Amino acid sequence: MSDSIHSPLEQDLPHAGRLVQYHGALLPACYSNSLAEYQAVRDSAGVFDLSFRSQFTARGSDRVRFLQGMVTNDVKLLRSGQGTYALLLNSRGHILADVTVYCAEDHFIIETDADLLDKALQALNHYNIGGRTPLEPLSVSGLAIQGPKARAVLKEVLGISVFDLASLNHTSTDWMGQAVRILQAGHTGEDGCEVWLDRNGLKPLWDALLERGRDQGLLPCGVNALETLRIEAGIPKYGSELAEDTLPLEADLLSALSLTKGCYLGQEIVERARSRGRVNWKMVGLFLESSEAPKAGDRLRSGDRDVGEITSACPSPALGRTIAMGYVRREVSDLGTKLTLSSGAGAEVTALPFYARRQ
């Protein structure tokens, strides 16, 4: 716990619930009531502390060529103000980290979970011969505003319209004398944006969002609500669904892959799995016949055989039942397949996501 990132908001939030470790940061499990926070995001808007996310820059004239050969998506196609989701693989095609790459005018910004930052930098620098592409941590803090009214709240606080920002696009503005970067990014299955700015500006922005967003129903939200929203949206998370023994196609991460750009680290393994048209394990959704959510790692069985395990689970407010994400053997991955938890409770394979936002 002593090595965890402490949020700039932590000392100013004595009313917040207990702090929990979440992807390298200490954050409130909830601020008031987890279900109310969850519902605010579904119905109006919620604001999340992004201290569990970290960024670094890639600069230099060789940056495009270098990153193009290191991550799974096509960064060469990006123009300033655009971004893409991608993976950093090892030579065996397994996932070392998942990242979002944002293109700025003369550099890239790479965002990942705070507890993956050192690993990502180490993996990239191993191939960064002579340091031709300088990679430097970026000292910013961020908030995520999520929900159907998120953009309206942001417009009122920041004074600019963000309604035309497309997925993973970003723009810069000035707020109270500080440089601010606004990015279209979702963590919950709902519409929303991230806002990055200097660490000292995080508390004033947080306060402004809560004050201006009160009439819209905006609430501060903790990691309990975030996890429920994430699982309902079927969003895989490193450390849960993604790990160093996971292949991209097992996690159905086609959106993170370019199949046309050519070689990158681990590409041969990805292409081999794709050309064969199958992998041995598949990430699936599961309906559970249990009032309590099982723990990550709980086994799934078919008859007397172990055929998979739970990676994330929660009671779903949207569906009124317990749901889970997990991995199962390919031969038991068809929709509707009946399985059994190690507790004896039934499980049924279903499609992801469990929840799709209202248009």
C-alpha positions as CSV (number, residue, x, y, z in Angstrom):
1,M,0.0,0.0,0.0
2,S,2.9,2.4,0.7
3,D,3.9,2.4,-3.0
4,S,0.4,3.3,-4.1
5,I,-0.4,6.6,-5.8
6,H,-2.2,9.0,-3.5
7,S,-4.8,11.1,-5.3
8,P,-4.6,15.0,-5.1
9,L,-8.2,14.7,-3.8
10,E,-7.5,12.3,-1.0
11,Q,-6.8,14.8,1.8
12,D,-9.8,16.9,0.9
13,L,-12.3,14.1,1.1
14,P,-12.7,13.2,4.7
15,H,-16.3,12.2,4.0
16,A,-15.3,9.6,1.5
17,G,-15.6,5.9,2.4
18,R,-12.6,3.6,2.9
19,L,-9.7,3.8,0.5
20,V,-9.0,0.7,-1.6
21,Q,-6.1,-0.3,-3.8
22,Y,-7.2,0.1,-7.5
23,H,-4.6,-0.5,-10.2
24,G,-1.8,1.3,-8.4
25,A,-3.8,4.0,-6.7
26,L,-5.6,4.4,-3.4
27,L,-9.2,5.5,-4.1
28,P,-12.5,5.6,-2.3
29,A,-14.6,2.5,-2.6
30,C,-17.6,4.9,-2.6
31,Y,-18.3,8.5,-1.7
32,S,-21.9,8.0,-0.4
33,N,-23.7,4.9,-1.7
34,S,-22.4,2.7,-4.5
35,L,-25.8,2.0,-6.0
36,A,-26.7,5.7,-6.1
37,E,-23.4,6.4,-7.7
38,Y,-23.9,3.7,-10.3
39,Q,-27.4,5.0,-11.1
40,A,-26.2,8.6,-11.5
41,V,-23.9,7.4,-14.3
42,R,-26.7,5.4,-16.0
43,D,-29.3,8.3,-15.7
44,S,-27.3,11.5,-15.6
45,A,-23.6,11.8,-14.9
46,G,-20.8,10.7,-12.5
47,V,-17.3,11.9,-12.0
48,F,-14.4,9.6,-11.3
49,D,-10.9,10.2,-10.0
50,L,-8.4,8.9,-12.6
51,S,-5.4,8.6,-10.3
52,F,-5.2,4.9,-11.3
53,R,-4.2,6.0,-14.8
54,S,-0.8,7.2,-15.9
55,Q,0.6,8.7,-19.1
56,F,4.0,9.0,-20.8
57,T,5.2,10.7,-24.0
58,A,7.0,9.4,-27.0
59,R,9.0,12.0,-28.9
60,G,11.6,12.3,-31.6
61,S,11.6,11.9,-35.3
62,D,11.6,8.1,-35.1
63,R,8.5,7.9,-32.8
64,V,6.1,6.8,-35.5
65,R,8.3,4.0,-36.8
66,F,9.2,2.8,-33.3
67,L,5.6,2.7,-31.9
68,Q,4.3,1.2,-35.2
69,G,6.6,-1.8,-34.6
70,M,5.8,-2.1,-30.9
71,V,2.0,-1.9,-30.5
72,T,-0.8,-3.9,-32.1
73,N,-2.8,-1.1,-33.8
74,D,-1.9,1.3,-36.6
75,V,-0.5,4.5,-35.1
76,K,0.9,5.6,-38.5
77,L,-2.7,6.5,-39.5
78,L,-3.3,8.8,-36.6
79,R,-3.4,12.5,-37.0
80,S,-3.0,15.1,-34.3
81,G,-6.2,15.1,-32.2
82,Q,-6.8,11.3,-32.8
83,G,-6.2,8.2,-30.7
84,T,-6.4,4.5,-30.8
85,Y,-6.6,1.6,-28.4
86,A,-3.8,-0.9,-28.6
87,L,-1.9,-3.7,-26.9
88,L,1.8,-4.1,-26.0
89,L,2.7,-7.8,-26.5
90,N,5.7,-9.9,-25.7
91,S,7.4,-12.1,-28.4
92,R,5.0,-14.9,-27.6
93,G,2.0,-12.8,-28.4
94,H,0.8,-12.4,-24.8
95,I,-0.4,-9.1,-23.4
96,L,2.1,-7.1,-21.4
97,A,-0.2,-4.0,-21.2
98,D,-3.2,-2.4,-22.8
99,V,-2.7,1.2,-23.8
100,T,-4.4,4.1,-25.5
101,V,-2.2,6.0,-27.9
102,Y,-3.0,9.7,-28.5
103,C,-1.4,11.6,-31.3
104,A,-0.4,15.2,-30.6
105,E,1.2,17.6,-33.0
106,D,4.9,16.6,-32.4
107,H,4.6,13.6,-30.0
108,F,2.4,10.7,-28.8
109,I,0.9,10.4,-25.4
110,I,0.4,6.8,-24.2
111,E,-2.0,6.1,-21.4
112,T,-2.2,2.9,-19.3
113,D,-3.0,1.8,-15.8
114,A,-0.7,3.2,-13.2
115,D,0.5,-0.2,-12.1
116,L,1.4,-1.0,-15.7
117,L,3.5,2.1,-16.3
118,D,6.9,0.8,-15.3
119,K,6.4,-2.5,-17.1
120,A,5.3,-0.7,-20.3
121,L,8.2,1.7,-20.2
122,Q,10.7,-1.1,-19.5
123,A,9.3,-3.3,-22.4
124,L,9.4,-0.4,-24.9
125,N,12.9,0.8,-23.8
126,H,14.2,-2.8,-24.3
127,Y,13.8,-2.2,-28.0
128,N,14.4,1.5,-28.0
129,I,18.0,1.3,-29.3
130,G,20.1,4.3,-28.3
131,G,17.0,6.0,-26.9
132,R,16.1,7.3,-30.3
133,T,12.5,7.7,-29.2
134,P,12.6,9.4,-25.8
135,L,9.9,8.0,-23.5
136,E,9.1,10.2,-20.5
137,P,6.4,10.0,-17.8
138,L,3.9,12.8,-18.1
139,S,2.9,14.5,-14.9
140,V,-0.8,15.2,-15.2
141,S,-3.9,14.2,-13.2
142,G,-7.2,13.3,-14.7
143,L,-11.0,13.0,-14.1
144,A,-13.5,11.0,-16.1
145,I,-17.0,12.4,-16.5
146,Q,-19.4,9.6,-17.6
147,G,-23.1,9.4,-18.4
148,P,-25.7,10.8,-20.8
149,K,-25.4,14.3,-19.3
150,A,-21.6,14.2,-19.0
151,R,-20.8,16.4,-22.0
152,A,-23.4,19.0,-21.0
153,V,-21.8,19.3,-17.6
154,L,-18.4,19.7,-19.2
155,K,-19.5,22.3,-21.5
156,E,-21.0,24.4,-18.7
157,V,-17.8,24.1,-16.6
158,L,-15.1,24.4,-19.3
159,G,-17.0,26.9,-21.5
160,I,-16.4,24.9,-24.8
161,S,-18.5,22.4,-26.6
162,V,-17.2,18.8,-26.5
163,F,-20.3,17.3,-28.3
164,D,-18.4,16.8,-31.6
165,L,-15.5,14.8,-30.1
166,A,-15.5,11.4,-31.7
167,S,-14.2,8.2,-30.0
168,L,-10.7,8.7,-28.6
169,N,-10.3,12.1,-30.2
170,H,-8.9,14.9,-28.0
171,T,-8.6,18.6,-27.9
172,S,-6.9,21.2,-25.7
173,T,-8.2,24.3,-24.1
174,D,-7.5,26.7,-21.2
175,W,-9.4,26.7,-17.9
176,M,-8.6,29.1,-15.1
177,G,-5.2,29.8,-16.6
178,Q,-4.3,26.1,-16.9
179,A,-3.8,24.0,-20.0
180,V,-6.5,21.3,-20.1
181,R,-6.7,18.3,-22.5
182,I,-10.2,16.8,-23.1
183,L,-10.4,13.3,-24.5
184,Q,-13.4,11.3,-25.5
185,A,-13.0,8.0,-23.6
186,G,-15.4,5.6,-21.9
187,H,-14.9,3.5,-18.8
188,T,-18.5,2.6,-18.1
189,G,-20.4,1.8,-21.3
190,E,-21.9,5.3,-21.2
191,D,-20.8,8.4,-23.1
192,G,-18.2,10.5,-21.5
193,C,-14.8,12.2,-21.5
194,E,-11.6,12.4,-19.6
195,V,-10.0,15.7,-18.6
196,W,-6.3,16.0,-17.9
197,L,-4.6,18.9,-16.2
198,D,-1.9,19.8,-13.8
199,R,-2.1,18.0,-10.4
200,N,-2.7,21.3,-8.6
201,G,-5.8,22.0,-10.8
202,L,-7.5,18.7,-10.0
203,K,-9.3,19.8,-6.8
204,P,-10.7,23.1,-8.3
205,L,-12.0,21.2,-11.4
206,W,-13.5,18.5,-9.2
207,D,-15.3,21.1,-7.1
208,A,-16.5,23.0,-10.1
209,L,-17.9,19.9,-11.7
210,L,-19.8,18.9,-8.5
211,E,-21.2,22.4,-8.1
212,R,-22.3,22.9,-11.7
213,G,-23.4,19.3,-12.2
214,R,-25.6,19.1,-9.1
215,D,-28.7,20.2,-10.9
216,Q,-28.0,17.6,-13.6
217,G,-27.8,14.8,-11.0
218,L,-24.0,14.4,-11.2
219,L,-22.4,12.5,-8.3
220,P,-18.8,11.7,-7.3
221,C,-18.3,8.0,-7.9
222,G,-15.9,5.4,-6.4
223,V,-14.4,2.2,-7.6
224,N,-17.3,0.0,-6.5
225,A,-19.6,1.8,-9.0
226,L,-16.9,1.8,-11.6
227,E,-16.4,-1.9,-11.4
228,T,-20.1,-2.7,-11.7
229,L,-20.4,-0.3,-14.7
230,R,-17.3,-1.9,-16.3
231,I,-18.5,-5.4,-15.9
232,E,-22.0,-4.7,-17.2
233,A,-20.3,-3.0,-20.2
234,G,-18.1,-6.1,-20.8
235,I,-14.9,-4.0,-20.7
236,P,-11.9,-6.2,-20.0
237,K,-9.4,-4.9,-17.4
238,Y,-5.7,-5.8,-17.0
239,G,-5.2,-7.8,-13.9
240,S,-8.7,-9.3,-14.2
241,E,-9.5,-10.4,-17.8
242,L,-6.1,-9.5,-19.3
243,A,-2.7,-10.8,-18.1
244,E,0.7,-12.0,-19.4
245,D,-0.8,-15.4,-20.3
246,T,-3.6,-13.9,-22.4
247,L,-3.7,-13.8,-26.2
248,P,-5.6,-10.9,-27.8
249,L,-8.0,-13.1,-29.6
250,E,-8.9,-15.0,-26.5
251,A,-10.1,-11.7,-25.1
252,D,-11.8,-10.8,-28.4
253,L,-9.8,-7.6,-28.7
254,L,-10.1,-7.2,-32.4
255,S,-10.5,-3.5,-32.0
256,A,-7.0,-3.3,-30.6
257,L,-5.5,-5.0,-33.6
258,S,-4.5,-3.9,-37.1
259,L,-4.6,-6.8,-39.5
260,T,-3.0,-4.8,-42.4
261,K,-0.2,-2.7,-41.0
262,G,2.5,-5.4,-41.1
263,C,5.0,-6.5,-38.4
264,Y,5.0,-5.6,-34.7
265,L,6.2,-7.4,-31.7
266,G,4.1,-10.6,-31.2
267,Q,2.4,-10.2,-34.6
268,E,3.4,-13.6,-35.9
269,I,1.6,-15.3,-33.0
270,V,-1.5,-13.2,-33.4
271,E,-1.7,-13.9,-37.2
272,R,-1.2,-17.6,-36.6
273,A,-4.1,-17.7,-34.2
274,R,-6.3,-15.6,-36.5
275,S,-5.5,-17.7,-39.6
276,R,-6.4,-20.9,-37.8
277,G,-9.7,-19.2,-36.9
278,R,-9.7,-20.4,-33.3
279,V,-8.1,-20.2,-29.9
280,N,-8.4,-22.6,-27.0
281,W,-9.9,-20.2,-24.5
282,K,-12.5,-17.5,-25.0
283,M,-13.7,-14.6,-22.8
284,V,-17.4,-14.8,-22.3
285,G,-20.2,-13.4,-20.3
286,L,-22.0,-15.5,-17.7
287,F,-25.4,-15.4,-16.0
288,L,-25.1,-16.9,-12.5
289,E,-27.7,-18.6,-10.4
290,S,-26.4,-17.1,-7.3
291,S,-27.3,-14.1,-5.2
292,E,-23.6,-13.5,-4.3
293,A,-20.9,-12.7,-6.7
294,P,-18.2,-15.4,-6.8
295,K,-14.5,-14.4,-6.4
296,A,-12.0,-14.0,-9.3
297,G,-10.4,-17.4,-9.8
298,D,-13.5,-19.5,-8.9
299,R,-13.6,-22.4,-11.2
300,L,-16.2,-23.3,-13.8
301,R,-17.0,-26.9,-14.5
302,S,-18.8,-28.9,-17.2
303,G,-19.7,-32.3,-15.7
304,D,-16.7,-33.4,-13.8
305,R,-14.2,-31.3,-15.9
306,D,-12.7,-27.9,-15.1
307,V,-13.4,-25.8,-18.1
308,G,-12.8,-22.2,-17.1
309,E,-12.7,-19.6,-14.3
310,I,-14.4,-16.4,-13.2
311,T,-12.4,-13.1,-13.7
312,S,-14.9,-10.5,-12.6
313,A,-18.4,-10.7,-11.1
314,C,-21.0,-8.5,-9.6
315,P,-24.7,-8.2,-8.9
316,S,-26.1,-6.2,-11.9
317,P,-28.5,-3.4,-11.1
318,A,-29.5,-3.1,-14.7
319,L,-30.5,-6.8,-15.1
320,G,-31.5,-7.7,-11.5
321,R,-29.2,-10.7,-11.4
322,T,-25.6,-11.8,-10.8
323,I,-23.3,-11.6,-13.8
324,A,-19.7,-12.4,-14.5
325,M,-16.9,-12.3,-17.0
326,G,-14.6,-15.2,-17.4
327,Y,-12.7,-17.6,-19.6
328,V,-13.9,-21.0,-20.8
329,R,-12.6,-23.6,-23.1
330,R,-13.6,-23.1,-26.7
331,E,-15.7,-26.2,-26.8
332,V,-18.1,-24.9,-24.1
333,S,-18.2,-21.3,-25.2
334,D,-21.4,-21.4,-27.3
335,L,-24.2,-19.1,-26.1
336,G,-26.6,-20.8,-23.8
337,T,-24.0,-23.5,-22.6
338,K,-24.8,-24.6,-19.0
339,L,-21.9,-24.7,-16.6
340,T,-21.5,-25.0,-12.9
341,L,-19.5,-22.9,-10.4
342,S,-17.3,-24.7,-7.8
343,S,-19.9,-23.7,-5.3
344,G,-22.5,-25.7,-7.1
345,A,-24.4,-22.7,-8.5
346,G,-25.4,-22.8,-12.1
347,A,-23.9,-20.6,-14.8
348,E,-25.0,-19.9,-18.4
349,V,-22.7,-18.6,-21.2
350,T,-24.0,-15.3,-22.7
351,A,-22.9,-12.6,-25.0
352,L,-21.0,-9.4,-24.0
353,P,-21.7,-6.7,-23.2
354,F,-24.5,-7.2,-20.7
355,Y,-25.5,-3.6,-21.1
356,A,-25.6,-1.2,-24.0
357,R,-26.2,2.5,-23.4
358,R,-29.4,4.1,-24.6
359,Q,-29.0,6.1,-27.8
